[in-house]
Amino acid sequence: MAKTTAQRQAEYRARRRQQGDTARLNTEVSLIAHIALERLARYHGLTQRQMLERLLIEPDEALCRTLEGDDFRRYVDRGVA
């Protein structure tokens, strides 16, 4: 019997969780933010996931490069769930 879309998606998500290199982010954003993400991704030739990752990681890395000592440790430690 063929699997449903929901079954295939559940299996895909389970495989991704086992790899340990991703985390699921499920949230609602304003319509303006959603449209901006679509436009930015299309403009840069990226998927929305790639664009969102870039928008989060690049400023985080830039800030980490400016922090030193205890400030860096406090920032990094707060990010651990």
Summary of the structure (lengths in Angstrom):
residues: 81
radius of gyration: 17.3
end to end distance: 40.4
largest distance: 58.5
contacts: 140
relative contact order: 0.06
helix: 72%
strand: 0%
